Amino acid sequence: MNKARITIVGGGIGGMTAAIALQQQGFTVTLAEAAPAFGEVGAGVTLSPNAMKGFIHVGLCEQIAAAGVEPRRQRIQHWQDGRLLRPMERADMRAKHGAPYVYIHRADLHAILVDAAARAGVTLLTDAAAVAVEGSTVVLHDGRRLEADLLVGADGLKSVVRRVFEPAVAHFTGHVAWRALAPVDDSLADLAQWPGMHIGPGRMVVRYPVRQSKILNMVFFARQEGWVQDGWTIAASRADLETTFAGWAPEVQAMIAAVPEDKLYKWAINARKPLSSWIVDDKVTLLGDAAHAMTPFMGQGAACAIEDAIVLTRALAASGSIAEGLKRYVAARHERATFIQLESNANADRMQSADTELFGLSALRNEDTLGLLDYDCRTIPV
């Protein structure tokens, strides 16, 4: 079956990882990306050890780690005075989990993946927006038809392929976010050296370094109604941030002051409800956000997409037919992805509760304590 033709719709982190892994296994892969050129937005992404194990599988782990930053520690701080609520050790990630913990600029990661896909022999198409699905054939905006034995929807939150599974659109979660990148100067040096977050009632601020710790990636979250625009490049005002986070710790104010006024973006956080199955007619499936778009409050969205990609590849490679491979894939992945979806939502409530002072005093439920970092997409049974 390794000569089967596979079309992947969507050239983000999950789709590109799947394309590389499948092509390496001998499948004939075409990847269709809607954008006119391959590239990722200017933002950071966290790749925890469970994600990096997927990149070990395709031979890219150390290249990605070298392009990113491996933090030695993280901390969770009080919104008002910045006092330490909980420290987290990260220097032992390779020894403890068998893979590094990496912060990386999305554009840097994506460039590595595109290059690897091209070298593997994947057919890479740009300006190839999908508009319809007919069986395992995808129809593009310009009338081109990509026929395949298997169609994989990796086209994100607003997935066209997912429409085959359900007509519902993504729903607003009640959270909005602002993102920005700022050069690390004296006012941000400590925050770059000790990344983490400030948490408070209804809000939180996450920061971590990228590009050899010369740039600080910052994301500001708030519960806020009245803003439902979803997109990575919607311009926002720093005054909006100043108002929303008035009274927060001096470190938060330093981050806001460092935000480039012309490079601050705001978006409404939308998500999906779990699907009962990711298979249609034994020839269409989903991965990543198209399958299980979740809130970002567990830092596992990209990791789940990477895990999907590797497990899908392994399941197909171990099977005598597409149908068998898809059944194995969903059996191996559906429960975990659904669990993380639900825990991500619940974590927002835990991190943004009214009782900030009590955080960490009770049993903590995060990616560490839930055992998410131990997962190995290379070895779980398929």
C-alpha positions as CSV (number, residue, x, y, z in Angstrom):
1,M,0.0,0.0,0.0
2,N,3.0,2.3,0.3
3,K,2.4,3.5,-3.3
4,A,-1.0,4.9,-2.3
5,R,-1.6,8.5,-3.4
6,I,-2.4,10.9,-0.5
7,T,-3.5,14.5,-0.8
8,I,-3.0,16.7,2.3
9,V,-5.0,19.9,2.4
10,G,-3.2,22.5,4.5
11,G,0.5,23.3,4.8
12,G,0.8,24.3,8.5
13,I,2.8,22.4,11.1
14,G,0.6,19.3,11.2
15,G,0.1,19.0,7.4
16,M,3.7,19.5,6.6
17,T,4.9,17.0,9.3
18,A,2.4,14.5,7.9
19,A,3.6,15.1,4.3
20,I,7.2,14.5,5.3
21,A,6.5,11.4,7.4
22,L,4.2,9.8,4.8
23,Q,6.6,10.5,1.9
24,Q,9.5,9.0,3.9
25,Q,7.4,5.9,4.2
26,G,7.0,5.5,0.5
27,F,3.6,7.1,0.0
28,T,3.0,9.5,-2.9
29,V,2.1,12.8,-1.3
30,T,0.7,16.0,-2.7
31,L,0.2,18.9,-0.3
32,A,-2.1,21.8,-1.2
33,E,-1.7,25.1,0.6
34,A,-4.1,28.0,0.1
35,A,-1.6,30.8,0.6
36,P,0.3,32.1,-2.4
37,A,3.6,31.1,-0.8
38,F,4.7,28.9,2.0
39,G,5.4,30.7,5.2
40,E,4.1,31.1,8.8
41,V,3.0,34.2,10.7
42,G,5.4,36.0,13.0
43,A,4.6,34.3,16.3
44,G,6.2,31.8,18.6
45,V,5.2,28.2,19.2
46,T,6.0,25.8,22.1
47,L,7.1,22.3,21.2
48,S,7.1,20.1,24.3
49,P,8.9,16.8,24.4
50,N,5.9,14.8,23.2
51,A,5.9,17.0,20.0
52,M,9.7,16.8,19.6
53,K,9.5,13.0,19.6
54,G,7.6,13.3,16.4
55,F,10.4,15.3,14.9
56,I,12.9,12.7,16.1
57,H,10.9,10.2,14.0
58,V,11.4,12.3,10.8
59,G,15.0,13.2,11.5
60,L,14.5,16.9,12.3
61,C,14.7,17.2,16.1
62,E,18.1,18.6,16.5
63,Q,17.8,21.0,13.6
64,I,14.6,22.4,15.1
65,A,16.1,22.5,18.6
66,A,19.1,24.4,17.3
67,A,16.9,27.0,15.6
68,G,14.9,27.4,18.8
69,V,15.5,28.0,22.5
70,E,15.5,25.2,25.2
71,P,14.4,26.9,28.4
72,R,15.9,25.7,31.7
73,R,13.0,26.8,33.8
74,Q,9.6,28.4,33.8
75,R,7.6,30.3,36.4
76,I,4.0,31.2,37.1
77,Q,3.5,34.5,38.8
78,H,0.8,36.6,40.5
79,W,-0.9,39.1,38.3
80,Q,-0.7,42.0,40.8
81,D,2.7,41.9,42.4
82,G,4.6,39.3,40.3
83,R,5.3,37.0,43.2
84,L,6.2,33.5,42.4
85,L,3.3,31.1,42.6
86,R,5.0,28.0,41.1
87,P,8.4,27.3,39.5
88,M,8.8,24.6,36.9
89,E,12.0,22.8,36.0
90,R,12.8,22.4,32.3
91,A,16.5,21.7,32.2
92,D,15.9,18.0,32.6
93,M,13.5,17.5,29.7
94,R,15.8,15.5,27.5
95,A,16.8,13.2,30.4
96,K,13.3,12.9,31.8
97,H,11.2,12.6,28.6
98,G,13.7,11.6,25.9
99,A,13.4,14.8,23.9
100,P,13.9,18.5,24.3
101,Y,11.4,21.2,25.3
102,V,11.7,24.0,22.6
103,Y,10.4,27.5,22.0
104,I,10.7,28.5,18.3
105,H,9.5,31.2,15.9
106,R,6.8,29.6,13.7
107,A,8.5,31.0,10.6
108,D,11.8,29.3,11.5
109,L,10.0,26.0,12.2
110,H,8.0,26.2,9.0
111,A,11.0,26.9,6.8
112,I,12.7,23.7,8.2
113,L,9.6,21.7,7.5
114,V,9.1,23.0,3.9
115,D,12.7,22.3,3.1
116,A,12.4,18.8,4.5
117,A,9.2,18.1,2.6
118,A,10.8,19.2,-0.7
119,R,13.9,17.1,-0.1
120,A,11.6,14.1,0.7
121,G,9.9,14.5,-2.7
122,V,6.5,15.8,-1.6
123,T,4.6,17.6,-4.4
124,L,4.1,21.1,-2.9
125,L,1.4,23.3,-4.3
126,T,0.7,26.9,-3.3
127,D,-2.2,29.1,-4.3
128,A,-4.2,25.9,-4.0
129,A,-7.2,26.8,-1.8
130,A,-9.7,24.0,-1.4
131,V,-13.3,24.9,-2.1
132,A,-15.0,21.4,-2.2
133,V,-14.5,17.8,-1.5
134,E,-15.9,15.0,-3.7
135,G,-15.0,11.6,-2.2
136,S,-11.2,11.6,-1.9
137,T,-10.9,14.3,-4.6
138,V,-10.4,17.9,-3.5
139,V,-11.5,20.7,-5.8
140,L,-9.4,23.8,-5.8
141,H,-10.5,27.5,-6.3
142,D,-9.2,27.6,-9.8
143,G,-11.0,24.4,-10.9
144,R,-8.1,22.0,-10.5
145,R,-9.0,18.6,-9.1
146,L,-6.6,16.6,-7.0
147,E,-7.5,12.9,-7.0
148,A,-6.1,10.6,-4.4
149,D,-6.6,7.3,-2.6
150,L,-6.7,9.2,0.7
151,L,-7.6,12.8,1.5
152,V,-6.2,14.3,4.7
153,G,-7.7,17.5,6.0
154,A,-5.0,19.5,7.8
155,D,-6.6,22.8,7.0
156,G,-7.1,24.2,10.4
157,L,-9.9,25.7,12.4
158,K,-11.9,26.7,9.3
159,S,-11.3,23.4,7.5
160,V,-13.1,22.9,4.2
161,V,-12.5,19.1,4.5
162,R,-14.2,19.0,7.9
163,R,-17.5,20.1,6.3
164,V,-17.7,16.5,5.0
165,F,-18.0,15.5,8.7
166,E,-20.4,18.2,10.0
167,P,-21.8,21.5,8.8
168,A,-21.1,23.4,12.1
169,V,-18.6,26.2,12.2
170,A,-16.1,26.9,14.9
171,H,-17.5,28.5,18.1
172,F,-16.2,31.5,20.1
173,T,-14.8,30.4,23.4
174,G,-15.2,33.7,25.3
175,H,-11.5,34.4,25.2
176,V,-9.5,36.9,23.1
177,A,-5.8,37.2,22.7
178,W,-3.2,39.8,21.6
179,R,0.2,38.7,20.3
180,A,3.5,40.6,19.7
181,L,7.2,40.1,19.4
182,A,9.7,42.5,21.0
183,P,13.5,42.8,21.0
184,V,14.9,41.7,24.3
185,D,16.4,44.8,26.0
186,D,17.3,45.4,29.7
187,S,13.7,45.8,30.6
188,L,12.8,42.3,29.2
189,A,16.1,40.4,29.9
190,D,14.9,38.7,33.1
191,L,11.6,37.7,31.5
192,A,13.4,36.1,28.6
193,Q,15.8,34.2,30.9
194,W,12.9,33.0,33.1
195,P,9.9,32.5,30.8
196,G,6.4,31.7,32.0
197,M,3.2,33.6,32.8
198,H,1.3,36.0,35.0
199,I,-2.1,34.8,36.0
200,G,-5.1,36.7,37.3
201,P,-8.9,36.8,37.4
202,G,-10.1,36.5,33.8
203,R,-6.7,37.2,32.3
204,M,-3.2,35.9,31.8
205,V,0.0,36.8,30.1
206,V,2.4,34.3,28.6
207,R,6.0,35.1,27.4
208,Y,9.0,33.2,26.2
209,P,12.1,33.8,24.1
210,V,12.8,32.8,20.5
211,R,15.7,33.3,18.1
212,Q,18.6,32.8,20.4
213,S,16.7,34.6,23.2
214,K,17.0,37.9,21.3
215,I,13.2,38.2,20.7
216,L,10.4,37.9,23.4
217,N,7.2,36.3,22.2
218,M,4.3,37.7,24.2
219,V,0.6,36.6,24.3
220,F,-2.0,38.4,26.4
221,F,-5.3,36.6,27.1
222,A,-8.6,38.0,28.4
223,R,-12.2,36.9,28.7
224,Q,-13.9,39.5,26.6
225,E,-17.2,39.7,24.7
226,G,-17.9,41.8,21.7
227,W,-14.8,40.8,19.7
228,V,-15.3,37.8,17.5
229,Q,-12.9,38.4,14.6
230,D,-10.6,35.4,14.2
231,G,-7.3,35.8,12.3
232,W,-3.6,36.0,12.9
233,T,-3.0,39.5,11.4
234,I,-5.8,41.7,12.7
235,A,-4.1,44.9,13.9
236,A,-4.7,46.0,17.5
237,S,-4.0,49.0,19.7
238,R,-1.6,49.1,22.5
239,A,-4.0,51.3,24.4
240,D,-6.4,48.4,24.4
241,L,-3.8,46.3,26.2
242,E,-3.0,49.1,28.6
243,T,-6.7,49.3,29.6
244,T,-7.3,45.6,29.8
245,F,-4.2,45.0,32.0
246,A,-4.3,48.2,34.1
247,G,-3.0,47.4,37.6
248,W,-1.1,44.3,36.6
249,A,2.5,43.8,37.8
250,P,5.4,46.0,36.7
251,E,6.8,43.2,34.5
252,V,3.5,43.0,32.6
253,Q,3.6,46.8,32.1
254,A,7.2,46.5,30.8
255,M,6.0,44.0,28.3
256,I,3.2,46.2,27.1
257,A,5.5,49.2,26.8
258,A,7.8,47.1,24.6
259,V,5.0,46.1,22.2
260,P,5.7,47.6,18.8
261,E,2.5,49.6,18.1
262,D,2.4,48.6,14.4
263,K,3.0,44.9,15.1
264,L,0.3,44.1,17.7
265,Y,-2.4,41.6,16.7
266,K,-5.6,40.6,18.3
267,W,-7.9,37.7,17.6
268,A,-10.9,35.9,19.1
269,I,-10.1,32.4,20.2
270,N,-12.4,29.9,18.5
271,A,-12.5,26.2,18.9
272,R,-14.3,23.0,17.9
273,K,-16.4,20.5,19.7
274,P,-15.0,16.9,19.5
275,L,-16.2,14.8,16.5
276,S,-17.3,11.2,17.2
277,S,-15.1,10.0,14.3
278,W,-12.4,11.3,11.9
279,I,-13.2,9.0,9.0
280,V,-15.6,9.3,6.1
281,D,-16.0,6.5,3.5
282,D,-12.7,5.0,4.5
283,K,-10.9,7.6,2.4
284,V,-11.1,11.0,4.1
285,T,-9.6,11.9,7.5
286,L,-8.5,14.9,9.6
287,L,-5.6,15.9,11.7
288,G,-4.6,18.8,13.9
289,D,-7.0,21.7,14.3
290,A,-9.2,20.5,11.5
291,A,-9.9,17.4,13.8
292,H,-9.8,18.9,17.3
293,A,-9.2,22.7,17.4
294,M,-8.7,23.6,21.0
295,T,-8.0,26.6,23.2
296,P,-4.2,27.3,23.8
297,F,-4.3,27.0,27.6
298,M,-2.4,23.7,27.7
299,G,0.1,24.6,25.1
300,Q,-0.6,21.4,23.2
301,G,-2.3,22.4,19.9
302,A,0.8,22.1,17.7
303,A,2.0,19.0,19.6
304,C,-1.3,17.2,19.0
305,A,-1.1,17.9,15.3
306,I,2.5,16.5,15.2
307,E,1.4,13.5,17.1
308,D,-1.5,13.0,14.7
309,A,0.9,13.2,11.7
310,I,3.2,10.5,13.0
311,V,0.6,8.1,14.3
312,L,-1.4,8.4,11.0
313,T,1.8,7.6,9.1
314,R,2.6,4.6,11.3
315,A,-1.0,3.3,11.2
316,L,-1.1,3.4,7.4
317,A,2.4,1.9,7.0
318,A,1.3,-1.0,9.3
319,S,-1.9,-1.7,7.4
320,G,-2.9,-3.6,4.3
321,S,-5.5,-1.0,3.2
322,I,-6.4,2.7,3.7
323,A,-9.5,1.7,5.6
324,E,-7.6,-0.4,8.1
325,G,-5.0,2.3,8.5
326,L,-7.6,4.9,9.3
327,K,-9.3,2.8,11.8
328,R,-6.0,2.2,13.6
329,Y,-5.2,5.9,13.5
330,V,-8.5,7.0,15.0
331,A,-8.4,4.2,17.6
332,A,-4.9,5.4,18.7
333,R,-5.5,9.2,18.6
334,H,-9.2,10.1,19.2
335,E,-9.3,9.6,23.0
336,R,-6.1,11.5,23.7
337,A,-7.0,14.5,21.5
338,T,-10.4,14.8,22.9
339,F,-9.1,14.6,26.5
340,I,-6.6,17.4,25.8
341,Q,-9.3,19.5,24.1
342,L,-11.4,19.3,27.3
343,E,-8.5,19.8,29.7
344,S,-7.3,22.9,27.7
345,N,-10.7,24.5,28.3
346,A,-10.7,23.6,31.9
347,N,-7.2,24.9,32.4
348,A,-8.3,28.4,31.3
349,D,-10.7,28.4,34.3
350,R,-7.9,27.2,36.6
351,M,-5.4,29.7,35.4
352,Q,-7.8,32.7,35.3
353,S,-9.8,32.0,38.5
354,A,-10.7,34.7,41.0
355,D,-8.5,33.0,43.6
356,T,-5.1,33.6,42.2
357,E,-3.5,33.3,45.6
358,L,-4.6,29.7,45.9
359,F,-3.1,28.6,42.6
360,G,-0.6,25.8,43.1
361,L,-1.8,25.0,46.6
362,S,-4.1,22.3,45.4
363,A,-3.3,19.4,43.0
364,L,-2.1,21.0,39.8
365,R,-3.5,19.7,36.5
366,N,-1.2,20.7,33.6
367,E,0.8,19.1,30.8
368,D,3.3,17.8,33.3
369,T,1.1,16.3,36.0
370,L,-1.3,14.9,33.4
371,G,1.5,12.9,31.9
372,L,1.1,14.5,28.5
373,L,4.9,15.0,28.0
374,D,5.5,11.2,28.4
375,Y,3.5,10.3,25.3
376,D,5.5,8.9,22.5
377,C,3.9,9.0,19.1
378,R,6.7,6.8,17.7
379,T,5.9,3.8,19.9
380,I,2.3,3.8,21.0
381,P,0.4,0.8,19.6
382,V,-1.3,1.3,16.3
